[in-house]
Amino acid sequence: MQVRLALEVMFEGTKGDTDLGQVTPGAMQEPGASQSLRVGDAVSVSYKAEEGGEPAHVVLEWEGGSTSDMVADAVIAIILQVHCAI
């Protein structure tokens, strides 16, 4: 949830699919559980919890372009910053 909060502070228009804002931290401990965010209508961020020996990971997807590339760079920086703070 720290990543989502940081992204919402930085970017207007950060949206999650379904009821992402109500997901509890314990829910992400379920093997294979996943969350998705759309940042500024430019970048999709998906997180998948570890499952069957596969480590947890984040996937970023965006269409190339100067604005989308800048948003993606900022999203990566935020994710790394939050990860290092944990």
PyMOL commands that set and color helices and strands:
alter all, ss='L'
color gray80, all
select helices_A, chain A and resi 2-10+20-22+25-29+66-85
alter helices_A, ss='H'
color red, helices_A
select strands_A, chain A and resi 15-16+34-39+43-48+57-62
alter strands_A, ss='S'
color yellow, strands_A
deselect
rebuild
show_as cartoon
